[in-house]
């Protein structure tokens, strides 16, 4: 509960377009997976976390994942690592939150040469928008060796991790205590009129006032030069500043992406 396991982008039925866009950004996108709940996904894997492109086949919205149809395309969920999903659920209940029952599900992975394996995990979720501006899941990875595979981590843009989320909420100062209850090891690093920064050991949430939603995801790259070269190679428009590189991806995936040096 004190580190990011993955971040979810809802691609709805436009997963193919999202995959092509992220490949143009210089990411290695892992092969498609099909969940037992009827959804499909691709993952973009970093050193200790990953980005999930989550959707469903064209014309076949999954009955067991209605949120993929009900919620807009774009950044949808923040998923924290759980060493034991059952323990995390009890802890959240003790803090006055109401997590859903733990679910077990999996997706098959093609290992090549006729070999397959099941990527398995256990997840509990808070109800949507219990944590303002995002949807918090907690994921216990049962087969991490099938997710963090070296052949998926050498991205052309030199990204090593996800580092920040910018989220809009109705009242940042009122939302901050809920974020702290939903995590372990988090602290309010900055608080002021209309804004609040909440820090985990290796990740930050910036809360600002506005229509609730996850607005910007920041990646940490070991080389801004390599990142810029990858974006040019992919034909991606971007802007540079002292903070790094920004890509307005509202049209493609419903949010802004940022790259900063780490």
NORLIN-V6349 format. One record per residue. N is the residue number from 1. RES is the residue in one letter. PHI is phi as a letter, one per 40 degrees, with the letter a starting at -180 (999 if undefined). BURIAL is + if it has 16 or more other C-alpha atoms within 10 Angstrom, else -. Layout:
n-><N & N>
res-><RES & RES>
phi-><PHI & PHI>
burial-><BURIAL & BURIAL>
This chain:
n-><1 & 2 & 3 & 4 & 5 & 6 & 7 & 8 & 9 & 10 & 11 & 12 & 13 & 14 & 15 & 16 & 17 & 18 & 19 & 20 & 21 & 22 & 23 & 24 & 25 & 26 & 27 & 28 & 29 & 30 & 31 & 32 & 33 & 34 & 35 & 36 & 37 & 38 & 39 & 40 & 41 & 42 & 43 & 44 & 45 & 46 & 47 & 48 & 49 & 50 & 51 & 52 & 53 & 54 & 55 & 56 & 57 & 58 & 59 & 60 & 61 & 62 & 63 & 64 & 65 & 66 & 67 & 68 & 69 & 70 & 71 & 72 & 73 & 74 & 75 & 76 & 77 & 78 & 79 & 80 & 81 & 82 & 83 & 84 & 85 & 86 & 87 & 88 & 89 & 90 & 91 & 92 & 93 & 94 & 95 & 96 & 97 & 98 & 99 & 100 & 101 & 102 & 103 & 104 & 105 & 106 & 107 & 108 & 109 & 110 & 111 & 112 & 113 & 114 & 115 & 116 & 117 & 118 & 119 & 120 & 121 & 122 & 123 & 124 & 125 & 126 & 127 & 128 & 129 & 130 & 131 & 132 & 133 & 134 & 135 & 136 & 137 & 138 & 139 & 140 & 141 & 142 & 143 & 144 & 145 & 146 & 147 & 148 & 149 & 150 & 151 & 152 & 153 & 154 & 155 & 156 & 157 & 158 & 159 & 160 & 161 & 162 & 163 & 164 & 165 & 166 & 167 & 168 & 169 & 170 & 171 & 172 & 173 & 174 & 175 & 176 & 177 & 178 & 179 & 180 & 181 & 182 & 183 & 184 & 185 & 186 & 187 & 188 & 189 & 190 & 191 & 192 & 193 & 194 & 195 & 196 & 197 & 198 & 199 & 200 & 201 & 202 & 203 & 204 & 205 & 206 & 207 & 208 & 209 & 210 & 211 & 212 & 213 & 214 & 215 & 216 & 217 & 218 & 219 & 220 & 221 & 222 & 223 & 224 & 225 & 226 & 227 & 228 & 229 & 230 & 231 & 232 & 233 & 234 & 235 & 236 & 237 & 238 & 239 & 240 & 241 & 242 & 243 & 244 & 245 & 246 & 247 & 248 & 249 & 250 & 251 & 252 & 253 & 254 & 255 & 256 & 257 & 258 & 259 & 260 & 261 & 262>
res-><X & X & X & X & X & X & X & X & X & X & X & X & X & X & X & X & X & X & X & X & X & X & X & X & X & X & X & X & X & X & X & X & X & X & X & X & X & X & X & X & X & X & X & X & X & X & X & X & X & X & X & X & X & X & X & X & X & X & X & X & X & X & X & X & X & X & X & X & X & X & X & X & X & X & X & X & X & X & X & X & X & X & X & X & X & X & X & X & X & X & X & X & X & X & X & X & X & X & X & X & X & X & X & X & X & X & X & X & X & X & X & X & X & X & X & X & X & X & X & X & X & X & X & X & X & X & X & X & X & X & X & X & X & X & X & X & X & X & X & X & X & X & X & X & X & X & X & X & X & X & X & X & X & X & X & X & X & X & X & X & X & X & X & X & X & X & X & X & X & X & X & X & X & X & X & X & X & X & X & X & X & X & X & X & X & X & X & X & X & X & X & X & X & X & X & X & X & X & X & X & X & X & X & X & X & X & X & X & X & X & X & X & X & X & X & X & X & X & X & X & X & X & X & X & X & X & X & X & X & X & X & X & X & X & X & X & X & X & X & X & X & X & X & X & X & X & X & X & X & X & X & X & X & X & X & X & X & X & X & X & X & X>
phi-><999 & b & a & c & c & a & b & b & b & c & c & f & b & b & c & d & c & c & c & c & c & c & c & c & c & g & c & c & b & c & d & c & b & b & c & c & c & h & c & b & a & b & b & b & b & b & c & b & a & a & b & b & c & b & a & a & c & d & g & b & c & c & c & c & b & c & c & c & c & c & c & c & c & h & d & b & a & b & b & c & c & b & c & a & c & c & c & c & c & c & c & c & c & c & c & g & c & b & c & c & d & c & b & b & a & a & a & c & b & c & c & g & f & g & b & b & a & b & c & b & a & b & b & b & b & c & c & d & g & d & c & d & g & a & b & c & b & b & b & c & c & c & b & d & c & c & b & c & c & d & c & b & b & c & c & c & c & g & c & b & a & c & b & a & b & b & b & c & b & c & a & d & c & c & c & d & c & c & d & c & c & c & b & b & g & c & a & c & c & a & a & a & c & g & a & a & b & b & b & c & d & b & a & b & b & b & b & b & c & i & c & d & i & c & b & a & b & b & b & b & b & c & a & c & c & c & c & c & c & c & c & c & d & c & g & c & c & a & b & b & a & c & c & i & b & b & b & c & b & d & c & c & b & g & a & b & b & b & b & b & c & b>
burial-><+ & + & + & + & + & + & + & + & + & + & + & + & + & + & + & - & - & + & + & - & + & + & + & + & + & + & + & + & + & + & - & + & + & + & + & - & - & + & + & + & + & + & + & + & + & + & - & - & + & + & + & + & + & + & + & + & + & - & - & - & + & + & - & - & - & - & - & + & + & - & - & - & + & + & + & + & + & + & + & + & + & + & - & + & + & + & - & + & + & - & + & + & - & - & - & - & + & - & + & - & - & + & - & - & - & + & + & - & + & - & - & - & - & - & - & - & - & - & + & + & + & + & + & + & + & + & - & + & - & + & + & + & + & + & + & + & + & + & + & + & + & + & - & - & - & - & + & + & - & - & - & + & + & + & + & + & + & + & + & + & + & + & + & + & + & + & + & + & + & + & + & + & + & - & + & + & - & - & + & + & + & + & + & - & - & + & + & + & - & - & - & - & - & - & + & + & + & + & + & + & - & - & + & + & + & + & + & + & + & - & - & + & + & + & + & + & + & + & + & + & + & + & + & + & - & + & + & + & + & + & + & - & - & + & - & + & - & - & - & - & - & - & - & + & + & + & + & + & + & - & - & + & + & + & + & + & + & + & + & + & + & ->
